[in-house]
């Protein structure tokens, strides 16, 4: 009996195993698909960013104009002057910068601060993680790392088709860091 010949797929196809050993290859779309946050999530993050950033900057202006904090500078006012603008910046960048990009055989997730990218064939499977901060897709990579994607992105059928052939992971298949969150 001859050994089974494995078909090599070109770089513009996405391959997965369906029902055992049968390999299914389909062509990936070479155009760029960009997914932003849903409008109501984006508006909420913008509102929080403007509110926190504006109140923090107001505290800084009050401190500068009064040449000190009214009643003396204490630790709480100093922390408020520093944390409010920083949190405002994080929420504004979360609203304006966050996106998921599917382009050819690459998946790129841009967060508020930072970016994560991988080739689609390097993804082993996914798990849906629910936490206090929301629901996420945790895509596990072959090298053991994972990419988390908030489920509050406005996705279309192309993205759902991308997720559907991935293998859902069980608890014992996923890294320990995802279980504890």
C-alpha positions in Angstrom: 0.0 0.0 0.0 1.4 3.4 -0.9 1.7 6.1 1.8 -1.0 8.8 1.6 0.2 11.7 -0.4 -0.4 15.0 1.2 -1.3 17.9 -0.9 0.6 21.1 -0.3 -1.4 24.2 -0.3 -0.3 27.5 -1.8 0.3 30.5 0.5 -3.1 32.0 -0.5 -5.2 29.1 0.8 -6.4 28.3 4.2 -6.4 24.6 5.1 -8.1 22.7 7.9 -8.9 19.1 8.7 -12.6 18.1 8.6 -13.8 14.8 9.9 -10.5 13.1 10.6 -7.8 13.0 7.9 -9.6 14.7 5.0 -8.0 18.0 4.3 -10.1 20.9 3.1 -8.4 23.8 1.3 -10.1 27.0 0.4 -8.8 30.2 -1.2 -8.3 33.1 1.1 -9.5 36.5 -0.1 -6.6 38.7 -0.8 -8.4 41.9 -0.1 -8.2 43.6 3.3 -11.0 43.2 5.8 -11.0 45.7 8.7 -13.3 45.3 11.6 -13.8 48.2 14.1 -15.7 48.2 17.4 -19.4 48.4 17.2 -20.6 52.0 17.2 -22.2 52.0 20.7 -19.0 50.5 22.2 -16.9 53.1 20.4 -19.1 55.9 21.6 -19.0 54.6 25.2 -15.2 54.5 25.2 -15.0 57.9 23.6 -17.4 59.3 26.3 -15.3 57.8 29.1 -12.1 59.0 27.5 -13.3 62.5 27.1 -14.8 62.6 30.6 -11.7 61.2 32.4 -9.2 63.1 30.3 -11.2 66.4 30.6 -11.6 66.1 34.4 -7.9 65.2 34.8 -6.8 68.2 32.7 -9.3 70.4 34.7 -7.6 69.3 37.9 -4.2 70.1 36.5 -5.3 73.6 35.3 -6.8 74.3 38.8 -3.6 73.3 40.4 -1.5 75.4 38.0 -3.7 78.5 38.3 -3.9 78.4 42.1 -0.1 77.7 42.3 -0.9 74.6 44.3 -3.9 72.6 45.3 -6.5 74.5 47.3 -6.1 73.3 50.9 -2.6 71.9 50.2 -1.5 69.2 47.9 -2.3 65.7 49.2 -1.8 62.3 47.7 -5.3 61.8 46.5 -5.4 65.0 44.4 -2.0 64.2 43.0 -3.1 60.7 42.0 -6.3 62.1 40.4 -4.2 64.6 38.4 -2.0 61.8 37.0 -4.5 58.9 36.7 -7.5 60.7 35.1 -5.6 61.9 32.0 -3.8 58.5 31.6 -7.1 56.6 31.8 -8.7 59.1 29.5 -5.9 58.5 27.0 -6.3 54.7 27.3 -10.1 54.9 26.6 -9.7 57.3 23.7 -7.0 55.1 22.1 -9.2 52.0 22.7 -12.1 53.7 20.9 -10.0 55.1 18.0 -7.2 52.6 17.5 -8.8 49.1 18.2 -9.4 47.0 15.1 -9.1 43.5 13.7 -7.6 43.1 10.2 -7.8 40.0 8.0 -5.5 40.4 5.0 -4.6 37.5 2.9 -3.2 34.9 5.3 -2.5 37.3 8.1 -4.6 38.2 11.2 -3.7 41.5 12.9 -5.3 42.7 16.1 -4.6 46.3 17.1 -5.3 47.0 20.8 -5.4 50.4 22.6 -1.7 50.1 23.3 0.1 47.5 21.1 -0.5 45.2 18.3 -0.5 41.4 17.8 -0.2 39.6 14.5 0.1 36.0 13.2 -0.4 34.0 10.1 -3.7 32.2 9.9 -2.2 28.7 9.5 -0.3 29.2 12.8 -3.6 29.3 14.8 -4.5 25.9 16.4 -7.9 26.7 17.7 -10.1 29.1 19.7 -11.9 29.3 23.0 -14.6 31.7 24.1 -13.5 33.3 27.4 -16.0 35.2 29.6 -14.7 37.5 32.3 -15.9 40.6 34.2 -14.5 42.9 31.4 -16.4 41.1 28.6 -16.4 38.1 26.3 -13.4 37.3 24.1 -12.2 34.9 21.4 -8.9 33.5 22.6 -7.1 32.2 19.5 -4.3 29.8 20.5 -1.2 29.8 18.4 1.1 26.8 17.7 3.9 28.4 19.7 1.8 28.4 22.8 0.8 32.1 22.8 -2.7 33.4 22.3 -4.4 36.4 20.7 -7.5 37.7 22.4 -10.2 39.5 20.4 -13.1 41.2 22.0 -16.5 40.0 20.8 -17.7 43.6 20.5 -16.2 44.1 17.0 -18.7 44.6 14.1 -17.8 41.5 12.2 -19.3 40.1 9.0 -19.8 36.7 7.4 -16.2 36.6 6.1 -14.9 36.8 9.7 -17.4 34.1 10.9 -16.2 31.9 8.0 -12.7 32.5 9.2 -13.5 31.4 12.8 -15.8 28.5 11.9 -13.2 26.0 10.7 -11.0 26.6 13.7 -11.1 23.8 16.3 -12.9 24.8 19.6 -10.5 24.1 22.4 -11.2 22.3 25.6 -9.9 23.5 29.0 -7.0 21.0 28.9 -6.0 22.3 25.5 -5.5 25.9 26.5 -2.7 27.7 28.3 -3.0 28.2 32.0 -3.1 32.0 31.7 -6.5 31.8 29.9 -8.1 29.5 32.5 -7.3 31.9 35.4 -8.8 35.0 33.7 
